[in-house]
Amino acid sequence: MEGQPFFTSIAGLAVSLAGFGAVIAWLRDDPSGWDPVNLWRVKTIVRHALTIAFLCLTLVPIHTFTQDAATTIRIGSALGALFASSDMWRFRDPDPVVWQPRSSWHVFMAASGLLALLGLVNIAWASLGLLQALILAVLTSPAGIFSNFVREMGHRSVGRPAGPSEE
């Protein structure tokens, strides 16, 4: 398949992002327990990253069986739309602790809806470029979650008393 190097590269990046879940576990504020936000982050990073890797690697045997790029693209687009739709279903009732500010949930749902819609459109269109763009867009989820964790490192948690070095 023409896009195979792209998809296998993205699969490798996704597995690397899944490993960042271990970094969050190692760097969290309270090593004895999980706060709801960091627990959500680790679960979501790993779930999204491994799903992306699986989706990208699945395209290789699909193409081997079908010997048709358009069919492979259509199946990949359907799997991408299914993934985005399942995330919308999973997070339909937002946890107020995790989704702060509440508008972040609205952005997430709108972005997931757009990705699902574009995946559905690409089932008919069968554009390799659009499938690649959709996969890249989905990859921004675990990357963005990890980036938010890194950005917030060192900031005192709300409600946590200041330590001696923070006063």
ChimeraX attribute file (.defattr): number of C-alpha atoms within 10 A of each C-alpha:
attribute: neighborCount
match mode: 1-to-1
recipient: residues
	/A:1	16
	/A:2	8
	/A:3	15
	/A:4	14
	/A:5	10
	/A:6	11
	/A:7	24
	/A:8	18
	/A:9	13
	/A:10	22
	/A:11	24
	/A:12	17
	/A:13	17
	/A:14	26
	/A:15	18
	/A:16	15
	/A:17	21
	/A:18	25
	/A:19	16
	/A:20	19
	/A:21	23
	/A:22	12
	/A:23	15
	/A:24	18
	/A:25	17
	/A:26	11
	/A:27	13
	/A:28	16
	/A:29	16
	/A:30	10
	/A:31	9
	/A:32	6
	/A:33	10
	/A:34	13
	/A:35	12
	/A:36	11
	/A:37	14
	/A:38	18
	/A:39	16
	/A:40	14
	/A:41	20
	/A:42	21
	/A:43	14
	/A:44	19
	/A:45	24
	/A:46	21
	/A:47	13
	/A:48	23
	/A:49	30
	/A:50	21
	/A:51	21
	/A:52	27
	/A:53	23
	/A:54	15
	/A:55	21
	/A:56	24
	/A:57	18
	/A:58	18
	/A:59	21
	/A:60	16
	/A:61	11
	/A:62	18
	/A:63	18
	/A:64	12
	/A:65	10
	/A:66	11
	/A:67	12
	/A:68	12
	/A:69	19
	/A:70	19
	/A:71	15
	/A:72	24
	/A:73	28
	/A:74	22
	/A:75	21
	/A:76	26
	/A:77	32
	/A:78	20
	/A:79	21
	/A:80	26
	/A:81	25
	/A:82	16
	/A:83	21
	/A:84	22
	/A:85	18
	/A:86	14
	/A:87	18
	/A:88	18
	/A:89	11
	/A:90	10
	/A:91	13
	/A:92	11
	/A:93	9
	/A:94	13
	/A:95	14
	/A:96	10
	/A:97	11
	/A:98	17
	/A:99	15
	/A:100	12
	/A:101	10
	/A:102	13
	/A:103	10
	/A:104	12
	/A:105	19
	/A:106	13
	/A:107	11
	/A:108	16
	/A:109	19
	/A:110	13
	/A:111	16
	/A:112	21
	/A:113	17
	/A:114	16
	/A:115	24
	/A:116	25
	/A:117	16
	/A:118	20
	/A:119	29
	/A:120	19
	/A:121	17
	/A:122	24
	/A:123	21
	/A:124	12
	/A:125	15
	/A:126	21
	/A:127	17
	/A:128	19
	/A:129	12
	/A:130	17
	/A:131	23
	/A:132	19
	/A:133	14
	/A:134	21
	/A:135	23
	/A:136	14
	/A:137	13
	/A:138	21
	/A:139	22
	/A:140	15
	/A:141	16
	/A:142	26
	/A:143	18
	/A:144	12
	/A:145	18
	/A:146	22
	/A:147	13
	/A:148	12
	/A:149	17
	/A:150	13
	/A:151	10
	/A:152	11
	/A:153	14
	/A:154	9
	/A:155	8
	/A:156	13
	/A:157	11
	/A:158	7
	/A:159	6
	/A:160	7
	/A:161	10
	/A:162	11
	/A:163	8
	/A:164	6
	/A:165	5
	/A:166	8
	/A:167	6
